[in-house]
């Protein structure tokens, strides 16, 4: 495979190995990608989509000259932390 998608594949593998689907439920990473995609964290789902777009871009003849520029998506924003009234 081309090296343009290797960083995405590595990030997706790492995300899958640290997901609850693999760690807590004991599924294989391939099972999580095929059958349990709705249970994956948003970061893994966005990496899965970016990997798909990267592989798709490798076949796109228009990108042969421009380059296959698919990058790792930024992490989703974290929810603001709520402070407790008891600490005041």
Number of C-alpha atoms within 10 A of each C-alpha: 7 9 8 17 22 13 13 22 19 13 17 23 17 13 20 25 16 15 19 16 21 18 13 9 10 11 16 13 20 12 13 21 18 8 10 13 15 10 14 18 15 13 18 22 18 18 24 21 14 20 23 15 16 22 17 11 19 18 11 12 10 11 12 11 7 8 13 20 12 16 15 16 12 9 11 9 6 6 6 6 6 6 8 7 6 5 5 5
